[in-house]
């Protein structure tokens, strides 16, 4: 199994945009019937009813390709098949004192439990040296995600990371921090 993690260009943006609704659907299983995690009146996983089609949602995601050297959209492929993505933000799109923030990280169901996600996360971390921050949902519906980030970050940092529960711009989360600089 060949795992490739590649920074995408505007020409490949559509692939991540195609996967993004699946990611939002996946998140809905962690959050339940809370706003933003159920479809709007048009069937799109967005809080705002202004998004009527997936095309509207596509346009909102262009920011990831409009800010090179600030926002980094990585595509994960397994044997050339699109398998997921990692969206990495840098200042001013992350907390003060943080160099890199994992804004979104997603792997399609068929590729889970095979080491692909950990391999992809490590490849992303290796692209940038500095202080990192990752949030994950603290609910019981996300125990697998919590376990994944604890294991992956612990393995990557050899246990040298911080974990805390706290309030973020995105609500209450488990926050992981480490420095690979």
trRosetta pair geometry for C-beta under 8 A, 3 or more apart (Angstrom, degrees):
i j d omega theta_ij theta_ji phi_ij phi_ji
1 78 6.0 -17 -173 -166 102 100
1 79 6.2 -80 -144 -41 61 104
1 114 7.2 -30 94 153 177 130
1 116 7.6 -85 145 -83 137 100
2 78 7.1 145 77 -161 53 47
2 79 5.4 109 45 -82 87 55
2 80 7.8 33 77 -28 117 65
3 76 7.0 -17 -167 -167 90 92
3 77 7.4 159 -154 84 43 53
3 78 5.7 -14 -100 -103 69 73
3 83 8.0 -68 -130 45 83 150
3 116 5.6 179 -108 -136 131 78
3 119 4.9 71 93 112 162 138
3 120 6.4 -115 173 -65 124 81
3 123 7.7 -163 124 -24 108 146
4 76 7.4 154 83 -156 52 45
4 77 4.6 -8 59 59 101 100
4 78 7.9 -173 22 -77 72 28
4 80 7.9 33 22 -82 132 42
5 74 5.3 16 -179 175 91 125
5 75 7.4 173 -149 82 48 42
5 76 5.4 -13 -101 -102 79 72
5 77 7.9 -172 -75 23 35 68
5 86 7.2 9 -153 20 119 123
5 120 5.0 139 -78 -142 126 76
5 123 4.0 140 38 103 141 140
5 124 6.0 -105 165 -56 149 76
6 74 6.6 153 76 -153 27 75
6 75 5.6 -21 64 58 83 88
6 77 7.2 1 12 5 109 110
7 72 6.0 -63 -123 -164 107 92
7 73 7.0 100 -156 74 63 52
7 74 5.7 -47 -90 -95 49 72
7 127 7.7 131 -52 -144 111 154
8 12 4.2 -120 -157 86 105 116
8 13 6.2 141 132 -77 126 51
8 15 7.1 -148 -127 52 147 111
8 16 6.2 -159 26 -22 165 124
8 65 7.6 -67 103 -91 94 106
8 73 5.0 -52 45 104 107 100
8 74 6.8 157 -11 -124 87 20
8 75 4.8 77 -60 -18 117 110
9 12 5.5 84 52 17 69 94
9 13 7.4 -89 107 -36 41 81
9 65 7.5 74 174 -137 35 117
10 13 5.3 -20 -152 -19 40 122
10 65 4.8 116 -92 177 76 144
12 15 5.3 -26 179 14 79 117
12 16 7.5 71 132 -9 82 92
12 75 6.3 -85 144 -23 130 151
13 16 6.1 -60 -162 41 46 104
13 17 5.9 43 146 -19 76 113
13 61 7.5 160 178 115 109 109
13 62 7.4 43 177 -114 155 59
13 64 7.2 150 -133 83 108 108
13 65 5.1 -53 -88 -44 134 147
13 73 7.1 56 -117 94 77 158
14 17 5.2 -59 -142 45 35 116
14 18 6.1 43 155 -28 68 101
14 58 7.6 7 -118 -142 68 125
15 18 5.7 -50 -151 30 29 112
15 19 6.7 22 151 -12 61 106
15 75 5.8 34 98 -121 129 140
15 82 5.1 -157 -177 -100 117 149
16 19 5.7 -59 -150 40 36 109
16 20 6.3 55 150 -46 67 97
16 61 7.5 -162 109 159 104 142
16 64 7.4 -89 102 97 149 156
16 73 5.6 -84 -27 178 174 125
16 75 5.9 -119 -63 -88 97 93
16 85 4.7 82 -126 -94 101 157
16 87 7.8 114 -172 -70 141 101
17 20 5.5 -33 -146 5 33 123
17 57 7.6 149 -162 111 94 88
17 58 4.7 54 -169 -123 139 86
17 61 5.5 168 -103 73 95 150
18 21 7.8 -57 -180 22 32 97
18 82 7.6 69 75 106 118 161
19 22 5.5 -64 -167 40 54 115
19 23 6.2 58 140 -27 81 103
19 82 6.4 -135 -58 148 127 124
19 84 6.8 162 -180 -126 152 33
19 85 5.9 145 83 -8 143 117
19 106 6.6 160 147 101 117 134
19 108 7.2 -98 -141 -62 111 102
20 23 5.4 -51 -150 31 38 116
20 24 6.5 34 155 -16 68 102
20 57 7.1 -169 102 143 130 120
20 61 6.4 -114 -66 -86 169 155
20 85 7.8 -29 -73 40 72 145
21 24 5.6 -51 -146 38 37 111
21 25 6.3 41 152 -21 66 103
21 44 7.6 -86 -117 -145 113 70
21 45 6.2 141 -144 26 72 115
21 54 6.2 -50 -51 -121 141 113
21 57 7.0 86 -71 105 97 160
22 25 5.6 -50 -148 36 33 114
22 26 6.3 39 149 -23 63 104
22 106 7.5 131 96 169 91 141
22 108 6.8 2 134 -105 146 87
23 26 5.5 -53 -151 33 31 115
23 27 6.5 32 151 -19 64 103
23 85 7.7 -65 -62 47 143 104
23 104 6.6 54 168 -177 152 123
23 106 4.0 -65 -108 -100 113 158
24 27 5.6 -48 -148 33 35 114
24 28 6.8 48 150 -32 62 96
24 37 7.8 -159 -176 -130 79 55
24 45 3.6 155 136 104 133 147
24 46 7.8 -29 -154 -57 159 59
25 28 5.6 -44 -158 17 36 118
25 29 7.8 40 148 -19 58 94
25 45 6.2 -139 -62 -49 58 150
26 29 6.2 -51 -173 21 40 112
26 30 7.7 29 140 -11 64 103
26 106 6.8 137 50 -138 149 109
26 109 8.0 -172 -104 -54 120 92
27 30 5.5 -58 -161 34 50 111
27 31 6.1 17 154 -1 80 114
27 37 6.0 -113 120 -130 96 100
27 45 7.9 125 58 176 107 143
27 137 7.8 142 -151 -34 86 142
28 31 6.2 -71 -137 51 33 95
28 32 7.6 136 176 -47 62 5
28 37 4.7 153 -112 172 66 83
28 38 6.2 107 -137 -83 120 48
28 45 6.6 -112 -53 -124 120 127
29 141 6.3 -168 140 175 66 120
30 37 7.8 -108 68 -151 74 142
30 137 4.8 112 156 68 130 162
30 139 6.0 138 175 61 78 122
30 141 4.5 159 -141 113 46 110
30 142 4.3 44 -141 -67 118 102
30 145 7.0 -1 -105 4 142 143
31 34 4.9 -88 160 37 107 116
31 36 7.8 -46 128 86 161 86
31 37 3.8 -91 84 -143 135 174
31 137 6.7 -116 -71 -128 82 149
31 139 7.1 148 -98 12 44 154
31 141 7.2 -144 -37 78 23 145
32 37 7.0 60 65 105 35 134
32 141 6.9 -177 -39 -34 89 163
33 37 7.5 -169 -138 86 10 100
33 38 5.7 23 -139 -52 58 136
34 37 5.0 40 67 34 81 120
34 38 7.4 158 62 -12 33 97
35 38 7.5 -61 -115 30 26 94
35 47 5.6 50 163 -121 94 102
36 45 7.9 58 173 175 47 74
36 46 7.3 -22 -135 -166 64 28
36 47 4.2 -21 -85 -65 80 100
37 45 7.3 8 -143 -157 29 102
38 45 7.5 -147 132 -122 11 75
39 42 7.5 -127 169 73 102 48
39 43 4.8 -10 -178 -144 144 32
39 44 6.1 116 -151 50 87 21
39 45 5.6 -62 -94 -74 62 56
40 43 7.3 -54 65 16 63 18
40 44 5.4 -14 35 62 104 79
40 45 7.7 162 -7 -110 78 12
40 46 5.5 -32 -21 70 126 73
40 47 7.0 88 -78 164 110 10
40 48 6.7 -28 -95 90 152 29
40 49 4.9 -180 175 -95 130 61
40 51 6.5 119 31 66 148 93
41 49 5.3 12 30 -122 106 115
42 49 6.6 125 -10 -153 104 72
42 51 6.7 -156 60 105 135 63
42 52 4.6 -144 -133 -139 163 52
42 53 7.3 -84 156 -55 135 41
44 51 4.6 -119 101 120 153 110
44 52 7.1 169 -9 -167 137 6
44 53 7.2 139 -67 -175 133 2
44 54 6.7 -179 -112 -76 109 55
44 56 7.3 -36 -110 67 171 112
44 57 5.8 -169 -164 -50 129 127
46 51 4.2 49 53 38 154 146
46 57 6.3 -157 -46 -100 134 106
46 60 8.0 105 -115 35 143 165
48 51 5.8 95 86 -1 90 91
49 52 7.7 40 168 -76 63 71
50 56 7.2 -163 129 175 71 142
51 56 4.4 175 -140 106 65 125
51 57 5.2 61 -157 -66 130 80
51 60 7.1 -48 -93 -17 119 140
52 56 5.6 95 38 -12 63 149
53 56 5.0 114 55 -1 70 94
53 57 7.4 -132 104 3 47 85
54 57 5.2 -52 -152 39 44 115
54 58 6.3 58 144 -30 68 97
55 58 5.2 -43 -149 26 35 120
55 59 6.8 38 153 -21 63 98
56 59 5.9 -51 -157 29 33 112
56 60 6.9 33 148 -18 63 103
57 60 5.7 -53 -154 32 37 113
57 61 6.8 34 150 -19 65 107
58 61 5.9 -67 -159 34 32 109
58 62 7.6 56 146 -47 63 84
59 62 5.9 -23 -167 -16 42 115
60 63 7.5 -23 164 -4 49 104
61 64 5.8 -18 172 8 76 114
62 65 5.9 -68 -166 47 57 97
62 66 5.5 58 140 -31 85 114
63 66 5.3 -61 -133 38 34 115
63 67 6.3 5 177 -1 70 112
63 71 6.6 54 136 31 80 172
64 67 7.5 -70 -142 41 16 90
64 71 5.1 -126 -135 137 51 129
64 73 4.3 69 161 -53 124 124
64 87 6.0 -74 -119 -136 130 113
65 68 7.6 8 -168 -59 45 81
65 71 7.9 -84 -43 93 21 114
65 73 6.6 -44 -65 16 75 136
66 71 7.9 27 60 48 63 130
67 70 4.1 -63 154 65 108 119
67 71 4.4 69 78 15 109 106
68 71 7.7 -74 -88 55 21 68
70 89 7.6 -1 152 -154 68 63
70 90 5.4 -127 -154 59 48 102
70 91 7.9 -88 -144 81 88 42
70 93 6.9 102 162 5 97 121
71 87 7.2 -8 -174 -174 95 89
71 88 7.4 157 -161 85 48 54
71 89 5.7 -12 -111 -109 77 67
71 90 7.3 -142 -70 22 40 79
71 93 6.6 29 -80 29 95 162
72 87 7.4 156 82 -160 55 44
72 88 4.2 -16 63 64 106 103
72 89 7.7 -159 25 -69 76 26
72 90 7.6 60 -9 -18 104 102
72 127 7.6 174 167 117 158 145
72 128 7.9 -173 12 -42 165 134
73 85 6.7 -14 -171 -170 82 122
73 86 8.0 160 -157 85 40 49
73 87 5.5 -9 -108 -111 70 78
73 88 7.9 -164 -71 26 27 70
74 85 6.2 153 86 -161 59 67
74 86 4.4 -4 60 58 115 91
74 87 7.5 -159 27 -75 72 34
74 88 6.8 40 -7 -4 110 107
74 120 7.8 155 126 -177 129 100
74 124 5.7 -148 24 -101 168 106
74 127 8.0 -168 -81 -7 138 161
75 82 6.3 -58 -173 -128 112 92
75 84 7.9 153 -164 90 50 41
75 85 5.5 -32 -109 -103 48 87
76 82 7.6 94 78 -162 56 54
76 83 4.9 -73 111 72 96 93
76 84 4.2 -3 52 66 126 83
76 85 6.1 -151 7 -76 87 30
76 86 6.9 77 -40 -12 107 90
76 107 6.6 -41 78 -103 152 86
76 116 7.1 108 166 163 132 105
76 120 4.5 -8 -113 -122 131 142
77 80 5.7 -7 171 -138 129 16
77 81 6.1 146 -160 65 79 35
77 82 5.9 -46 -101 -92 78 38
77 83 6.0 129 -133 7 23 95
78 81 5.5 -29 67 59 73 94
78 83 4.3 58 -1 -45 102 147
78 111 5.5 175 -12 -118 154 128
78 116 5.8 -37 -82 -125 128 137
83 107 6.0 2 146 -149 90 79
83 108 5.5 -118 -163 27 56 105
83 110 7.9 -108 -134 75 93 90
83 111 4.5 60 -163 -39 121 165
83 116 6.3 -78 141 167 149 148
84 105 7.6 34 161 177 123 58
84 106 4.8 -162 -153 104 97 63
84 107 3.7 -50 -65 -100 154 51
84 108 5.8 -148 -64 -8 83 70
84 111 6.8 -128 -23 69 112 143
84 116 7.7 129 16 131 130 119
84 117 7.3 8 50 -100 168 80
84 120 6.8 56 77 168 122 177
85 104 7.1 19 101 109 99 105
85 105 7.6 -147 99 -136 53 37
85 106 5.7 13 49 53 74 96
86 102 6.6 -56 -163 -141 99 95
86 104 7.2 178 -149 93 36 61
86 105 4.9 11 -113 -111 80 80
86 106 7.9 -175 -74 25 48 59
86 120 6.5 171 -31 149 125 109
86 121 7.1 147 -93 -101 145 57
86 124 4.8 -62 101 -88 162 154
87 102 7.7 104 73 -168 56 52
87 103 4.5 -61 103 68 101 109
87 104 4.2 31 33 45 114 94
87 105 7.6 -137 27 -63 66 50
88 100 5.8 -15 -172 -164 110 99
88 101 7.0 146 -160 72 58 47
88 102 6.2 -32 -103 -103 72 51
88 103 6.7 177 -105 8 16 92
88 124 6.4 173 -56 -175 134 118
88 128 7.2 169 163 5 151 147
89 93 3.8 -102 -175 107 125 119
89 94 5.1 152 106 -49 105 100
89 100 7.5 141 76 -157 45 49
89 101 4.5 -24 65 63 95 103
89 103 4.7 78 -14 -47 111 120
90 93 6.5 59 65 48 33 95
90 94 6.4 -59 -150 10 18 120
90 99 6.4 -18 -134 171 92 54
90 100 6.0 -27 -91 -96 78 58
90 101 7.4 174 -80 17 29 84
91 94 5.9 -82 -73 48 54 85
91 96 7.9 62 -109 -107 119 46
91 98 7.5 149 -60 80 89 70
91 99 7.4 -57 -15 -130 98 38
93 101 6.9 -137 114 46 81 131
93 103 7.4 -22 144 -76 119 129
94 98 4.5 -100 136 93 120 121
94 99 7.7 2 77 92 144 11
94 100 7.1 115 -18 174 172 9
94 101 3.5 177 -108 -23 126 132
94 133 6.3 151 -172 48 121 123
95 98 4.6 69 65 5 82 126
95 101 7.2 120 11 -82 77 131
95 133 6.1 22 32 16 116 171
95 168 8.0 -88 -62 -139 125 94
97 131 6.6 -48 150 97 68 159
98 101 5.7 60 138 -63 136 95
98 131 5.4 -120 -130 110 47 106
98 132 7.2 51 -158 -153 94 13
98 133 4.4 -40 -130 -6 141 123
98 177 7.6 -106 -104 -125 103 104
99 128 7.0 -172 127 156 115 119
99 130 3.2 -28 55 128 164 139
99 131 4.8 119 7 49 96 71
99 132 7.1 -46 61 -68 87 48
99 181 7.9 95 12 -64 158 121
100 128 5.1 125 -72 108 148 144
100 130 6.0 124 -7 74 101 108
100 131 7.2 169 28 88 75 46
100 132 4.9 -27 76 -106 100 74
100 133 7.5 169 90 24 52 66
101 132 7.4 156 -86 -160 34 59
101 133 5.0 -18 -109 67 80 95
101 134 7.5 160 -158 -80 56 44
102 105 5.4 -5 176 -39 119 117
102 121 8.0 -2 -109 -135 146 97
102 124 7.7 85 -103 123 104 146
102 132 7.2 37 -22 -174 94 104
102 133 7.5 -148 19 94 74 49
102 134 4.4 12 38 -109 122 90
102 135 7.8 -163 75 25 87 60
105 117 7.7 91 157 -157 112 102
105 121 6.9 31 -150 -93 144 98
105 134 7.9 -5 -6 -142 137 115
107 111 5.2 -110 173 85 106 113
107 112 5.7 133 106 -75 117 81
107 116 6.1 144 -148 100 142 113
107 117 4.7 -104 -19 -83 154 100
107 120 7.1 160 -81 31 118 151
108 111 5.4 73 69 16 80 105
108 112 7.6 -137 100 -28 39 89
109 112 5.8 -49 -150 8 37 117
111 114 6.1 -93 -174 38 53 124
111 116 4.6 -47 166 46 105 161
111 117 7.6 129 122 -45 99 81
112 116 7.4 -96 -91 47 28 110
112 117 6.6 20 -119 -26 68 124
115 118 5.6 -58 -158 45 59 109
115 119 5.7 61 146 -25 82 108
116 119 5.8 -63 -149 40 28 111
116 120 6.1 26 156 -19 67 110
117 120 5.7 -56 -145 38 29 111
117 121 6.2 30 156 -20 65 105
117 148 6.3 -23 113 -163 142 130
117 152 7.3 -84 121 -81 92 142
118 121 5.7 -51 -144 35 31 111
118 122 6.3 31 157 -17 64 106
118 148 7.5 -142 -68 -165 86 86
118 151 7.3 -62 -97 110 127 102
118 152 4.7 -156 -120 -109 86 101
118 155 7.1 20 -162 59 128 145
119 122 6.0 -58 -151 37 27 110
119 123 6.5 29 152 -20 63 106
120 123 5.7 -54 -149 35 32 112
120 124 6.5 32 153 -18 65 104
121 124 5.7 -55 -152 36 32 111
121 125 6.3 33 151 -19 67 105
121 152 5.1 29 78 178 153 142
121 156 7.4 -102 117 -55 105 145
122 125 5.6 -51 -145 36 34 113
122 126 6.3 35 155 -22 65 107
122 152 7.3 -137 -51 -168 85 97
122 156 5.6 -168 -105 -101 90 114
123 126 5.8 -56 -149 35 29 113
123 127 7.1 41 150 -32 59 98
124 127 5.8 -48 -163 15 36 117
124 128 7.8 -16 160 19 63 98
125 128 7.2 -94 -164 54 33 76
125 132 6.9 -30 -124 -74 95 159
125 156 6.0 53 63 -167 169 148
125 180 5.9 94 172 -4 106 166
126 180 7.9 -97 -92 144 44 151
129 180 5.6 -114 -133 101 66 84
129 181 4.5 108 160 -111 94 59
130 179 6.7 -65 161 -144 30 79
130 180 7.2 -3 36 56 27 72
130 181 4.9 53 -92 -70 34 113
131 177 6.9 -2 -174 -169 94 97
131 178 7.6 179 -148 96 55 32
131 179 4.8 -28 -95 -97 66 90
131 181 7.2 -29 -42 -21 58 121
132 176 7.8 -13 114 113 97 89
132 177 6.7 164 85 -149 60 49
132 178 5.4 -8 54 61 105 75
132 179 7.1 175 12 -88 77 36
132 180 6.8 26 -12 2 121 101
133 175 6.6 -20 -162 -167 96 97
133 176 7.1 151 -155 82 45 56
133 177 5.3 -10 -100 -99 73 81
134 149 6.0 -167 119 -148 139 132
134 153 7.2 -150 35 -71 142 134
134 175 7.4 149 78 -158 48 49
134 176 4.4 -11 59 58 98 106
134 177 7.9 -173 23 -71 69 40
135 168 5.6 -64 -104 0 144 172
135 170 6.2 131 112 59 164 129
135 173 4.0 -4 -162 163 106 157
135 174 7.1 136 -160 71 55 50
135 175 5.7 -22 -100 -100 72 68
135 176 7.8 -168 -77 20 25 75
136 142 6.4 -176 163 148 99 137
136 145 5.1 -175 -163 135 128 112
136 146 5.7 169 113 -88 139 63
136 149 5.3 -158 -29 -2 148 153
136 173 6.3 131 58 -169 30 98
136 174 5.1 -24 64 61 85 102
136 176 7.5 29 1 -7 103 108
137 141 7.3 -35 122 76 134 90
137 142 4.1 120 81 -5 107 164
137 145 6.6 54 44 77 90 144
137 146 7.8 -98 76 -56 60 94
137 173 6.7 -63 -93 -124 30 79
137 174 7.6 5 86 16 15 93
138 142 7.3 68 54 63 4 122
138 146 7.3 72 -123 -86 44 130
138 165 6.1 55 -99 -126 149 106
138 172 6.3 -57 21 128 131 96
138 173 6.2 170 -27 -150 97 28
138 174 4.9 130 -84 -34 87 91
139 142 5.3 83 64 13 79 99
140 143 6.0 0 -163 -43 50 105
142 145 4.4 -39 -177 39 93 119
142 146 5.8 100 122 -26 87 93
143 146 5.6 -53 -145 37 34 113
143 147 6.1 34 156 -19 67 107
144 147 5.8 -55 -147 39 29 111
144 148 6.3 36 152 -25 63 106
145 148 5.5 -51 -147 32 31 116
145 149 6.5 23 160 -13 65 103
146 149 6.3 -59 -150 38 29 102
146 150 6.3 28 154 -17 65 109
146 174 6.0 65 -121 38 102 161
147 150 5.8 -56 -145 38 30 111
147 151 6.1 24 160 -15 66 111
148 151 6.1 -65 -149 41 24 105
148 152 5.9 16 161 -14 65 115
149 152 5.8 -56 -134 42 29 108
149 153 5.7 19 170 -10 67 113
149 174 7.7 150 76 104 142 121
149 176 5.7 -152 157 -21 121 153
150 153 6.5 -64 -141 43 18 100
150 154 5.8 17 162 -17 60 118
150 163 7.1 12 -106 -88 89 153
150 176 7.8 -157 -85 -93 51 133
151 154 5.9 -61 -141 41 22 110
151 155 6.1 21 161 -17 62 110
152 155 6.0 -58 -148 37 25 108
152 156 6.1 19 157 -16 63 112
153 156 5.6 -57 -141 41 30 110
153 157 5.9 1 168 5 68 114
153 161 5.0 9 150 -30 116 173
153 176 5.3 -138 -60 180 172 144
153 178 6.0 176 -167 -19 109 142
154 157 6.6 -68 -133 52 21 89
154 158 7.7 16 172 -159 54 5
154 159 5.4 25 -155 -88 83 54
154 161 6.7 -111 -84 27 53 124
155 158 7.7 14 -173 -74 24 41
156 178 7.5 123 96 104 109 165
156 180 7.5 -46 149 -89 109 128
157 160 4.4 -126 156 59 106 74
157 161 4.7 117 58 -43 160 99
157 178 4.7 -111 -81 -150 148 146
157 180 7.1 -113 -97 -82 87 88
160 178 6.6 104 107 -139 72 104
161 176 6.0 6 164 -170 129 93
161 177 6.5 164 -168 81 80 44
161 178 3.9 -45 -109 -77 95 108
162 175 7.9 -7 111 110 94 88
162 176 7.1 154 83 -156 56 45
162 177 4.5 -7 56 57 105 97
162 178 7.1 178 18 -69 68 59
163 174 6.5 -3 -169 -179 97 98
163 175 7.1 159 -152 81 47 52
163 176 5.4 -13 -100 -101 78 71
163 177 7.9 -174 -73 22 36 68
164 174 7.6 169 88 -155 29 57
164 175 5.3 -18 65 58 78 99
165 172 7.0 16 179 -176 91 96
165 173 7.5 -173 -147 96 57 34
165 174 5.8 -37 -96 -100 68 61
165 175 7.4 149 -110 12 16 83
166 172 7.2 -164 110 -142 22 64
166 173 6.8 -23 67 62 63 72
166 175 5.2 -23 37 -1 110 131
167 171 7.1 -76 -145 177 69 27
167 172 5.5 -39 -96 -90 63 65
167 173 7.9 108 -127 18 20 74
168 171 6.5 -4 59 59 81 33
168 172 7.5 136 17 -110 78 15
168 173 4.9 -13 8 20 128 122
168 175 6.7 146 -62 -78 122 117
170 173 6.4 42 82 -43 99 132
